[in-house]
Amino acid sequence: MDSPYDWQEIIGTTALFTLLITVVLSLIWRKAFLKRAEMQIRQDDEYKKLAQRADERQTEIAQQLAALNERLARIETSNASIEETLKVVE
């Protein structure tokens, strides 16, 4: 440490390395943030697709249930007429 600028060089070097580390860490943080945001968007899209499929399936099931209810009503009507016929026969 013979030069009068030794402390300034040490401080400058330390500041330069600190700046470099800060820039590198901020770039890493930015990349991680963008990756997380991209994954969130992908996950949201998957949830939307899943919800759409569930809605479609629910509509199909409702249609099938309506058809089954109609068939059941016809069967009940048929059973009622058969019971009446059996009562008349007795």
Stockholm file with secondary structure:
# STOCKHOLM 1.0

chainA/1-90         MDSPYDWQEIIGTTALFTLLITVVLSLIWRKAFLKRAEMQIRQDDEYKKLAQRADERQTEIAQQLAALNERLARIETSNASIEETLKVVE
#=GR chainA/1-90 SS CCSTTHHHHHHHHHHHHHHHHHHHHHHHHHHHHHHHHHHHHHHHHHHHHHHHHHHHHHHHHHHHHHHHHHHHHHHHHHHHHHHHHHHHHC
#=GC SS_cons        CCSTTHHHHHHHHHHHHHHHHHHHHHHHHHHHHHHHHHHHHHHHHHHHHHHHHHHHHHHHHHHHHHHHHHHHHHHHHHHHHHHHHHHHHC
//
